[in-house]
Amino acid sequence: MSTELLHFLFLITVLVYLAASIFQALYLAIGERSETPTLRPRIASIAFWGTCLGFALLTLFIGLWWSFQGHFPMTHWTDSTAFFAWAITLIYLIVVRMTQLHAIGSFVMPLAFITILISYSFSRNTSALPEDLETYWLVPHVTLILLAYAAFITAFGFGLLYLMAEKKIREKQHTIFQNLLPSLGASDELGFRCTLLGVILLTTGVIVGALWTQYINEEVRWRWLDSKVLFTVVTWVIYVVQIGIRQVWGWRGRKAAYSEIAGFIAVLCTYIGVNLFLDSAHTFR
């Protein structure tokens, strides 16, 4: 497949993600209006299957891009952010299939769209994979870490849903979101489960990276003073502390929701801030 066809496929994927994000937002915005009793389920269906289509197209693009480049797509913003959007969508689809809580897509999928839009804006720029990274150890290392970030972003979405539902209950006012938001208990528990999943994935990803550099490839040494490593460890500590406080002192509800938002900010600093503003062996530019 030629480069032009790849870019055309990527453009179609971006447009599908845009449409899916719009329908995800509409699902939450239309509420339970009496004049449209059957419209909301249709919008939810279109949003979900549109997301599935976008995910399938993005999976196809990543696979073709991998074949075209001849290495795992993780050397540039095009590769990294496209794969990140894929990871976010995968976690979202798993959560929706398990819980049927479509409202989470109103927060998560626009973030996935912004991510893939960033990827598309850099899609004309590519770079070769450094020799010391030409190993399949790179695949589980990066995949696990980006899936962890995607789980943290989903936890952030549940934190926002919790705060919205709590505000609605506290003000005792009927809103267009009355019957769309999950219960406080569901948002709190699912946010915690996504956080726990993210910590497990991030821990495993870091261990794989450490084993790879320390014992498998002697030419690449693990550097704790690397800015991306330091920020990743800080992010890991933030989420581990959240889990510890919840288990020991029962930190739930609003405090847990705010901590999930703080963790999301840490993820942004680790993934975007380091790449844009700091030097690291893990940057994608």
Solvent accessible surface area in square Angstrom, and as a share of the most:
residue,aa,sasa,rsa
1,M,127,0.57
2,S,57,0.37
3,T,51,0.30
4,E,110,0.49
5,L,98,0.49
6,L,1,0.00
7,H,9,0.04
8,F,122,0.51
9,L,24,0.12
10,F,0,0.00
11,L,63,0.31
12,I,60,0.31
13,T,0,0.00
14,V,7,0.04
15,L,89,0.44
16,V,26,0.15
17,Y,2,0.01
18,L,70,0.35
19,A,46,0.36
20,A,4,0.03
21,S,9,0.06
22,I,89,0.45
23,F,62,0.26
24,Q,1,0.01
25,A,49,0.38
26,L,75,0.37
27,Y,18,0.07
28,L,13,0.06
29,A,46,0.35
30,I,22,0.11
31,G,2,0.02
32,E,72,0.32
33,R,113,0.41
34,S,105,0.68
35,E,125,0.56
36,T,37,0.21
37,P,101,0.64
38,T,80,0.47
39,L,67,0.33
40,R,50,0.18
41,P,76,0.48
42,R,153,0.56
43,I,11,0.06
44,A,10,0.08
45,S,53,0.34
46,I,87,0.44
47,A,1,0.01
48,F,12,0.05
49,W,156,0.55
50,G,19,0.18
51,T,1,0.01
52,C,33,0.20
53,L,94,0.47
54,G,0,0.00
55,F,35,0.14
56,A,57,0.44
57,L,32,0.16
58,L,0,0.00
59,T,61,0.35
60,L,91,0.46
61,F,2,0.01
62,I,14,0.07
63,G,38,0.36
64,L,49,0.24
65,W,5,0.02
66,W,80,0.28
67,S,89,0.57
68,F,99,0.41
69,Q,45,0.20
70,G,64,0.62
71,H,28,0.12
72,F,12,0.05
73,P,2,0.01
74,M,5,0.02
75,T,18,0.11
76,H,13,0.06
77,W,13,0.04
78,T,0,0.00
79,D,7,0.03
80,S,0,0.00
81,T,2,0.01
82,A,2,0.01
83,F,14,0.06
84,F,10,0.04
85,A,0,0.00
86,W,45,0.16
87,A,0,0.00
88,I,1,0.00
89,T,0,0.00
90,L,44,0.22
91,I,9,0.05
92,Y,0,0.00
93,L,19,0.10
94,I,79,0.40
95,V,16,0.09
96,V,1,0.01
97,R,152,0.55
98,M,150,0.67
99,T,41,0.24
100,Q,106,0.47
101,L,40,0.20
102,H,37,0.16
103,A,2,0.01
104,I,0,0.00
105,G,0,0.00
106,S,14,0.09
107,F,42,0.17
108,V,0,0.00
109,M,0,0.00
110,P,38,0.24
111,L,46,0.23
112,A,0,0.00
113,F,31,0.13
114,I,89,0.45
115,T,16,0.09
116,I,0,0.00
117,L,80,0.40
118,I,59,0.30
119,S,0,0.00
120,Y,63,0.24
121,S,79,0.51
122,F,71,0.29
123,S,3,0.02
124,R,156,0.57
125,N,77,0.39
126,T,74,0.43
127,S,46,0.29
128,A,88,0.69
129,L,16,0.08
130,P,69,0.43
131,E,155,0.70
132,D,60,0.31
133,L,41,0.20
134,E,111,0.50
135,T,43,0.25
136,Y,173,0.66
137,W,82,0.29
138,L,9,0.05
139,V,35,0.20
140,P,52,0.33
141,H,13,0.06
142,V,16,0.09
143,T,28,0.16
144,L,36,0.18
145,I,26,0.13
146,L,7,0.04
147,L,25,0.13
148,A,0,0.00
149,Y,5,0.02
150,A,0,0.00
151,A,0,0.00
152,F,0,0.00
153,I,6,0.03
154,T,0,0.00
155,A,0,0.00
156,F,24,0.10
157,G,0,0.00
158,F,0,0.00
159,G,1,0.01
160,L,45,0.22
161,L,0,0.00
162,Y,22,0.08
163,L,33,0.16
164,M,55,0.24
165,A,3,0.03
166,E,29,0.13
167,K,104,0.44
168,K,30,0.13
169,I,96,0.49
170,R,135,0.49
171,E,78,0.35
172,K,181,0.77
173,Q,108,0.48
174,H,140,0.63
175,T,44,0.26
176,I,69,0.35
177,F,55,0.23
178,Q,60,0.27
179,N,94,0.48
180,L,11,0.06
181,L,22,0.11
182,P,10,0.06
183,S,73,0.47
184,L,49,0.24
185,G,50,0.48
186,A,33,0.26
187,S,1,0.01
188,D,18,0.09
189,E,66,0.29
190,L,25,0.13
191,G,0,0.00
192,F,28,0.12
193,R,139,0.51
194,C,9,0.05
195,T,3,0.02
196,L,69,0.34
197,L,75,0.37
198,G,0,0.00
199,V,15,0.09
200,I,96,0.49
201,L,28,0.14
202,L,0,0.00
203,T,43,0.25
204,T,57,0.33
205,G,0,0.00
206,V,30,0.17
207,I,91,0.46
208,V,23,0.13
209,G,1,0.01
210,A,26,0.20
211,L,75,0.37
212,W,9,0.03
213,T,12,0.07
214,Q,66,0.29
215,Y,157,0.60
216,I,93,0.47
217,N,32,0.16
218,E,136,0.61
219,E,152,0.68
220,V,28,0.16
221,R,126,0.46
222,W,36,0.13
223,R,135,0.49
224,W,147,0.52
225,L,156,0.78
226,D,12,0.06
227,S,20,0.13
228,K,19,0.08
229,V,10,0.06
230,L,79,0.39
231,F,74,0.31
232,T,11,0.06
233,V,49,0.28
234,V,82,0.47
235,T,1,0.01
236,W,86,0.30
237,V,66,0.38
238,I,56,0.28
239,Y,0,0.00
240,V,50,0.29
241,V,74,0.43
242,Q,21,0.09
243,I,26,0.13
244,G,31,0.30
245,I,35,0.18
246,R,10,0.04
247,Q,110,0.49
248,V,108,0.62
249,W,193,0.68
250,G,38,0.37
251,W,76,0.27
252,R,121,0.44
253,G,14,0.13
254,R,110,0.40
255,K,127,0.54
256,A,10,0.08
257,A,3,0.02
258,Y,120,0.46
259,S,17,0.11
260,E,10,0.04
261,I,39,0.20
262,A,50,0.39
263,G,0,0.00
264,F,21,0.09
265,I,97,0.49
266,A,12,0.09
267,V,1,0.01
268,L,65,0.32
269,C,58,0.35
270,T,0,0.00
271,Y,7,0.03
272,I,56,0.28
273,G,19,0.18
274,V,1,0.00
275,N,0,0.00
276,L,93,0.46
277,F,160,0.67
278,L,72,0.36
279,D,120,0.62
280,S,21,0.14
281,A,68,0.53
282,H,60,0.27
283,T,31,0.18
284,F,29,0.12
285,R,122,0.45
